Amino acid sequence: MWIANAEHSREIDRRASEEFGIPAKVLMERAGLAVFDAVRTLLPQGGRLAVFCGKGNNGGDGFVVARLATESGFGVCCLVAAEAKDLRQDAAEQMRVAQRQGVEPIFIDDARWSRKLDGLASLDLIVDALLGTGAKCEVKGAVKEAIQAINRSGVPVVAVDVPSGIACDTGEELGESIWALRTVTFGLPKPFLFEGTGLEHSGFWTVSEIGYPNVLLREPTYARVLDREWVANLLPERLRASHKGDNGSVLIVAGSQNMRGAASLAARAAVRSGAGLVTVAGIADVCTAVAANVPEAMLLPLPENSGTVSGDAARFLLQRAGKYDAAVFGPGLTQEPSILEFLEKVWAEWTKPCVIDADALNAVSHGVKLPSAECVLTPHPGEMSRLLHTSIAEIQSDRFRTVRLAVERFNQCVLLKGPYSLVGEPGQPILVNDTGNPGMASGGMGDVLGGVIGTLMAQDLPGYYAASCAMYWHGAAADLCAMEIGPTGYSASQVAEALPKARCRIISSCDQKPC
């Protein structure tokens, strides 16, 4: 599913009207019906609700909801954060239709406005139709007053298209914003659902197509949400006559005396994601730990210096590089000077596809030049801030823009980790992952992801597709853990162990075969 920013959403509206003859009031009616369906889901027995309407098209959607709710026997209070004379044409028309069905709008110049705001806590549900996707300026006046009263009430909120006070294109809060239980957005998903304050304030979100022509919704934009079928079609199949050498040989360069587990996690993930051969290159203590935890992995002990890989290990590793189809550099390596020297020497001659993760990313931020080979960079926001020499707040303020900047700077595939991880590559749309859950916010998850990407690259999947499939698969495995173990407290090791079952579910759900 493609993602539409505010400008693209307006263009869809315009073309639906001008090219396909669908009047705005028809789209408004369908939008209101979609939101009312959400209201009925939350209040199947009916109840009391307030519908807050703004002066624009979003408010028009709200008037439709108020009318439908009134017709269905709900107790409805319709509050308009404007004066009647300020309503735009389509919103005013929907208001008049609602009035004929018994809806009584209360405007800001009505003495009852303030009393109604003070009494919101007694309601069962609130519908927020104050501001739409075009909002860019800080909220003020009656709209700000309404948002504050809604949030103060503690009553669940259904947001129409976007929670009021959230910037559509960045998820930024415009001073004050609605904290919604559910958001019903229209046509296509919007960027605010995946970043910034909007990510949290949107709650559970759904997309309603509301009758837009399919041709408009299928036109490519700058970003799209991954779907299971797309991933299932890309995951490499294992031939019946294949042997271990046909299924990818992954080298994992990882670990140090104080971070031995990182290598084991990456190796375990590579094994569980189907690599034919897995080799861990690290210092002796790391190899000992891997031998105990991942017996399937082969070992390549490297010369060490004070608990980390020494710079002299580069030549030793390069002499054996031809045996591997792809590599994962970085988990647990540390940022010691010897590591920078080691990576600089190795990367100067490295020609195989590789994942650049963790301390390898920190080496890049210190000026070590990336390999000329195909790379996938996998930073979390802190690592990305060091790579781009900016603050984490700046990174998170617009994650889509951040990925575009990183792709432009490094001319490689970049995976920005976090809720709704993003993958970008030169000349390709940004891909958004919607699997995964907050329980993944614990140590070692990135090491597991790196191992999965390394496996897929070793199996000849290009970096952009390997990174995208891996993040979807990795998140799906974590979702299994959350379902079977609990929402928090499951470990990175358990996510790695869940990878085969998650893959089976991804593929079987598309083939409609039992897992």
C-alpha positions in Angstrom: 0.0 0.0 0.0 1.4 3.4 -1.0 1.8 6.2 1.4 0.3 9.7 0.6 1.5 12.9 2.1 -0.8 15.9 2.4 -0.1 17.2 -1.1 -0.6 13.8 -2.7 -3.9 13.4 -0.8 -5.1 16.7 -2.1 -4.2 15.6 -5.6 -6.2 12.4 -5.2 -9.2 14.4 -4.1 -8.9 16.8 -7.1 -8.5 14.0 -9.6 -11.3 12.0 -8.1 -13.6 15.0 -8.7 -12.2 16.4 -12.0 -11.3 13.2 -13.9 -13.7 10.7 -12.4 -16.7 12.9 -11.6 -16.9 12.0 -7.9 -18.3 15.0 -6.0 -16.6 16.0 -2.8 -19.8 15.6 -0.9 -19.9 11.9 -2.0 -16.4 11.3 -0.6 -17.5 13.2 2.5 -20.5 10.9 3.0 -18.4 7.8 2.6 -15.7 9.1 4.9 -18.3 9.9 7.6 -19.8 6.4 7.1 -16.3 4.8 7.6 -15.9 6.7 10.8 -19.3 5.9 12.1 -18.6 2.2 11.4 -15.6 2.6 13.8 -18.0 4.3 16.4 -20.4 1.4 16.2 -17.6 -1.1 16.6 -16.6 0.6 19.9 -20.2 1.3 21.0 -22.2 -1.6 19.6 -25.0 -0.9 22.1 -25.1 2.8 21.4 -24.2 5.5 23.8 -23.5 9.2 24.2 -20.9 10.9 22.0 -19.6 14.3 21.1 -18.6 15.1 17.6 -16.2 18.0 17.3 -16.2 19.6 13.9 -13.9 22.2 12.3 -14.7 24.6 9.6 -13.2 22.7 6.7 -13.7 19.3 4.9 -12.7 17.4 8.0 -15.5 19.1 9.8 -17.8 18.1 7.0 -16.9 14.5 7.6 -17.8 15.1 11.3 -21.3 16.5 10.4 -21.9 13.3 8.5 -20.9 11.2 11.6 -23.1 13.3 13.8 -26.1 12.8 11.4 -25.6 9.0 11.1 -25.2 8.6 14.8 -28.4 10.6 15.5 -30.3 8.5 13.0 -29.1 5.4 14.8 -30.3 6.5 18.2 -27.0 7.7 19.7 -27.1 10.7 22.0 -25.1 13.2 20.0 -23.6 16.6 21.0 -22.2 18.4 17.9 -19.6 21.0 18.8 -18.2 23.3 16.1 -14.9 25.1 16.8 -15.9 28.0 14.6 -18.7 30.4 13.9 -21.4 29.4 11.4 -20.3 32.1 8.9 -16.8 30.7 8.7 -17.7 27.1 7.6 -16.5 26.2 4.1 -19.0 25.4 1.4 -19.0 21.6 1.6 -18.9 21.6 5.4 -21.8 24.0 5.6 -23.8 21.9 3.2 -23.2 18.8 5.3 -24.2 20.7 8.4 -27.5 21.8 6.9 -28.2 18.1 6.0 -27.4 17.1 9.6 -29.6 19.8 11.0 -32.6 18.5 9.0 -32.0 15.1 10.6 -32.1 16.6 14.1 -28.5 17.5 14.8 -28.1 20.8 16.7 -24.6 22.3 16.1 -23.2 24.3 19.0 -20.8 27.0 17.8 -18.1 28.8 19.7 -20.3 32.0 20.1 -23.0 29.9 21.8 -23.1 30.2 25.6 -23.4 26.4 25.8 -19.9 25.9 24.2 -17.9 26.2 27.4 -20.4 24.2 29.5 -20.2 21.4 27.0 -16.4 21.4 27.1 -16.5 21.1 30.9 -19.0 18.1 30.7 -17.2 15.9 28.3 -16.1 13.3 30.9 -19.7 12.0 31.2 -19.6 10.8 27.5 -18.8 7.4 26.1 -16.9 8.5 23.0 -15.6 11.6 21.2 -15.2 12.0 17.5 -12.4 14.4 16.5 -13.1 16.1 13.1 -11.5 19.5 14.0 -8.4 19.6 11.7 -7.4 17.6 8.6 -4.3 16.7 6.8 -3.7 20.3 5.6 -3.0 21.6 9.1 0.6 23.0 9.4 0.4 25.9 11.9 0.3 25.7 15.7 -3.2 25.2 16.9 -4.8 28.1 18.7 -8.1 29.6 19.7 -11.2 27.5 19.9 -9.5 24.5 18.3 -6.8 24.5 21.0 -9.4 24.9 23.7 -11.3 22.0 22.3 -8.2 19.7 22.0 -7.3 20.5 25.6 -10.8 19.7 26.9 -10.9 16.5 24.9 -7.6 15.2 26.3 -8.5 16.3 29.8 -11.8 14.4 29.7 -10.1 11.0 29.4 -12.9 9.9 27.1 -11.8 7.6 24.2 -11.4 9.4 20.9 -11.9 8.4 17.2 -9.9 10.7 15.0 -11.1 11.5 11.5 -8.3 11.1 8.9 -5.6 12.5 11.3 -5.6 13.4 15.1 -6.1 17.1 15.2 -2.9 19.0 16.0 -0.7 16.4 14.2 1.2 17.5 11.1 0.3 15.0 8.3 3.8 14.8 6.7 6.0 14.5 9.8 3.8 13.4 12.7 5.0 16.6 14.5 2.7 18.0 17.2 1.5 21.5 16.4 1.5 22.7 20.0 -1.4 20.6 21.2 -2.8 17.4 19.7 -5.5 14.8 20.2 -4.5 11.5 21.7 -6.8 9.1 19.8 -7.8 5.6 20.7 -8.4 5.0 17.0 -7.8 6.8 13.7 -9.7 6.2 10.5 -7.7 7.7 7.6 -8.9 7.8 4.0 -7.5 6.6 0.7 -4.0 5.8 1.7 -1.9 5.7 4.9 -0.2 9.0 5.7 3.3 9.7 7.1 2.1 10.8 10.5 1.1 7.2 11.3 4.7 6.1 11.3 6.7 8.8 13.0 6.8 11.6 15.5 4.0 12.2 18.0 1.6 11.1 15.4 2.8 7.5 15.8 1.6 7.4 19.4 -1.4 9.7 19.2 -3.0 7.8 16.3 -3.7 4.7 18.4 -5.0 1.8 16.4 -5.4 3.0 12.8 -7.2 1.7 9.7 -7.5 2.9 6.1 -10.8 3.3 4.4 -10.7 3.8 0.6 -14.1 5.7 0.7 -14.7 5.1 -3.1 -11.5 6.6 -4.6 -10.8 5.1 -8.0 -8.3 2.2 -7.6 -6.1 3.7 -10.3 -5.5 6.7 -8.1 -4.6 4.6 -5.0 -2.2 2.4 -7.0 0.0 5.1 -8.5 3.5 5.0 -6.9 4.5 7.6 -4.4 7.7 8.2 -2.5 7.0 5.4 0.1 4.9 2.3 0.6 4.0 -0.1 3.5 5.3 -3.6 3.1 2.7 -6.4 2.8 3.0 -10.0 3.5 2.4 -11.2 0.0 5.3 -9.0 -1.3 7.7 -10.4 1.3 6.5 -14.0 0.7 7.2 -13.8 -3.0 10.7 -12.5 -2.4 11.9 -14.9 0.3 14.2 -17.4 -1.4 12.9 -20.9 -1.9 15.1 -23.9 -1.0 15.5 -26.4 -3.9 14.9 -30.0 -3.0 18.3 -31.1 -4.4 20.3 -28.3 -2.8 23.1 -28.7 -0.3 24.4 -26.4 2.4 26.8 -24.7 0.0 23.9 -23.7 -2.2 22.1 -21.8 0.6 24.5 -19.0 1.4 27.7 -18.8 3.4 27.5 -16.0 5.9 30.5 -14.5 7.7 29.8 -12.7 11.0 32.6 -10.4 12.2 31.5 -9.6 15.7 32.0 -9.6 19.4 34.6 -8.6 22.0 35.5 -9.7 25.5 32.7 -7.7 27.1 30.1 -8.3 24.4 30.4 -11.9 23.4 26.7 -12.4 23.1 26.3 -10.2 20.1 28.1 -12.7 17.9 26.1 -15.6 19.2 22.8 -13.7 18.5 23.7 -12.8 15.0 25.0 -16.3 14.3 21.8 -17.9 15.8 19.7 -15.7 13.6 21.6 -16.6 10.5 21.2 -20.3 11.2 17.5 -20.0 12.0 16.8 -17.9 8.9 18.2 -20.6 6.7 21.9 -19.9 6.0 23.6 -23.0 4.6 26.8 -22.1 6.4 27.6 -19.7 9.2 31.0 -18.6 10.3 31.8 -16.3 13.2 35.1 -14.4 13.1 36.1 -13.0 16.4 38.6 -13.2 19.3 39.1 -16.4 21.2 36.6 -15.6 24.0 33.9 -14.9 21.4 34.6 -18.1 19.6 34.3 -20.0 22.8 30.9 -18.5 23.6 29.6 -19.1 20.1 30.7 -22.7 20.2 28.7 -23.2 23.4 25.6 -21.3 22.2 25.5 -21.9 18.4 27.1 -25.3 17.7 26.1 -25.1 14.1 28.4 -22.1 13.5 32.0 -22.5 12.3 34.7 -20.4 14.0 37.4 -18.2 12.7 39.5 -17.0 15.7 41.2 -13.7 15.0 44.3 -12.1 16.5 43.3 -9.8 19.4 44.5 -6.8 21.3 43.2 -6.2 24.9 39.9 -8.0 24.4 39.1 -6.8 20.9 40.1 -7.7 17.4 43.5 -6.3 16.5 44.3 -4.3 13.4 46.6 -7.1 12.3 43.7 -9.5 11.9 42.7 -7.8 8.6 45.1 -9.7 6.4 44.2 -13.0 8.1 40.5 -12.4 7.4 41.0 -11.2 3.8 42.9 -14.3 2.9 39.8 -16.3 3.6 37.2 -13.9 2.2 36.5 -15.9 -0.9 34.7 -18.6 1.1 31.8 -16.3 2.0 28.8 -15.0 0.1 28.0 -12.2 2.4 29.2 -10.7 5.7 27.8 -9.0 8.8 30.2 -6.5 10.3 29.8 -4.8 13.7 27.8 -6.4 16.5 29.8 -6.0 19.7 33.1 -5.1 18.1 33.6 -2.0 20.3 35.0 1.4 19.2 38.6 0.8 20.1 41.2 2.2 17.7 42.3 -1.3 16.8 38.8 -1.9 15.4 38.9 1.2 13.3 42.2 0.0 11.9 40.9 -3.5 11.3 37.8 -2.4 9.5 39.6 0.2 7.4 42.0 -2.5 6.1 39.3 -5.1 5.5 36.9 -2.8 3.8 39.5 -1.4 1.5 39.6 -4.8 -0.2 36.2 -6.2 0.6 34.1 -7.1 -2.5 31.2 -9.2 -1.1 27.7 -7.9 -0.1 27.7 -6.9 3.6 25.7 -5.6 6.5 27.2 -2.6 8.3 25.8 -2.6 11.9 26.5 -1.4 15.4 30.2 -0.6 16.0 30.9 -0.9 12.3 28.5 2.0 11.8 30.4 3.9 14.5 33.6 3.3 12.5 31.9 4.9 9.5 30.9 7.9 11.6 34.6 8.2 12.6 35.6 8.4 8.9 36.3 4.8 8.0 35.4 4.4 4.3 32.7 1.9 3.4 33.5 -1.1 1.2 33.0 -0.6 -2.5 30.7 -3.6 -2.4 26.9 -3.6 -1.9 26.2 -2.6 1.7 23.1 -2.4 3.9 23.6 0.1 6.7 21.3 -0.6 9.7 21.5 2.3 12.2 19.2 3.0 15.1 18.4 6.7 15.7 21.5 7.2 17.9 23.8 5.6 15.3 22.1 7.6 12.5 22.7 10.8 14.4 26.4 10.1 14.5 26.5 9.1 10.8 24.7 12.4 9.8 26.3 14.5 12.5 23.1 15.8 13.9 20.9 15.3 16.9 18.6 12.3 17.6 15.7 14.8 17.9 16.4 16.0 14.3 16.7 12.3 13.1 13.3 11.5 14.6 11.6 14.7 13.6 11.2 13.4 10.0 12.4 9.8 9.6 11.5 9.7 6.0 13.6 12.7 5.2 16.4 11.2 7.4 16.5 8.0 5.3 16.5 10.1 2.1 19.5 12.1 3.4 21.4 9.0 4.5 20.8 7.2 1.1 22.0 10.3 -0.7 25.1 10.6 1.5 26.2 7.0 1.4 24.7 5.9 -1.9 23.8 2.6 -0.3 20.8 0.8 1.1 19.9 2.2 4.6 17.6 0.6 7.2 16.6 3.1 9.9 15.5 1.0 12.9 12.7 1.8 15.3 8.9 1.5 15.4 7.9 1.2 11.7 11.5 0.7 10.5 12.3 2.3 7.1 14.4 1.0 4.2 15.6 3.3 1.4 18.0 2.9 -1.5 18.9 5.2 -4.4 16.2 5.3 -7.0 13.7 3.3 -4.9 10.7 4.2 -2.8 11.1 4.1 1.0 9.6 0.9 2.4 7.9 0.9 5.8 7.6 -2.1 8.0 4.4 -2.6 10.1 5.4 -5.8 11.9 7.0 -5.8 15.3 5.9 -4.5 18.7 7.3 -2.5 21.7 8.6 -5.7 23.4 11.5 -5.5 20.9 13.0 -2.5 22.7 15.6 -4.7 24.4 19.2 -5.6 23.8 20.3 -7.9 21.0 17.4 -7.4 18.6 19.6 -5.5 16.2 22.1 -8.4 16.2 19.3 -10.8 15.2 18.2 -8.5 12.4 21.7 -8.2 11.1 22.0 -12.0 10.9 18.8 -12.3 8.9 19.8 -9.7 6.4 23.2 -11.4 6.0 21.5 -14.7 5.3 19.2 -13.2 2.6 22.1 -11.3 1.0 24.2 -14.5 1.0 21.2 -16.2 -0.8 21.6 -13.6 -3.6 18.8 -11.2 -2.6 19.8 -7.6 -3.4 20.4 -5.5 -0.3 17.2 -3.4 -0.7 15.0 -6.5 -0.8 17.0 -8.4 1.8 16.8 -5.6 4.3 13.0 -5.1 3.6 12.2 -8.8 3.9 14.4 -9.2 6.9 12.8 -6.4 8.9 9.3 -7.7 8.1 10.3 -11.3 9.0 12.1 -10.2 12.2 9.1 -8.2 13.3 6.8 -11.1 12.5 8.9 -13.4 14.7 8.7 -10.8 17.5 5.0 -10.7 17.1 4.8 -14.4 17.6 6.9 -14.1 20.8 4.6 -11.4 22.0 1.5 -13.5 21.3 3.0 -16.7 22.8 5.1 -15.4 25.7 3.8 -11.9 26.5 4.1 -8.3 25.3 7.4 -7.7 27.1 10.1 -9.8 28.6 10.8 -12.1 25.6 14.4 -12.0 24.5 16.4 -11.5 21.3 17.3 -15.2 21.4 13.7 -16.2 21.5 13.0 -14.0 18.5 15.8 -15.7 16.6 14.3 -19.1 17.6 10.9 -17.9 16.3 12.2 -17.1 12.8 11.4 -20.5 11.1 7.8 -20.4 12.4 7.4 -16.8 11.4 8.6 -17.6 7.9 6.2 -20.5 7.6 3.3 -18.2 8.6 4.3 -15.5 6.1 4.5 -18.0 3.3 1.5 -20.2 4.2 -0.9 -17.3 4.7 -0.2 -16.3 1.1 -0.3 -19.8 -0.3 -3.4 -20.6 1.9 -1.7 -23.7 3.1 -1.5 -24.9 6.7 1.9 -24.1 8.4 
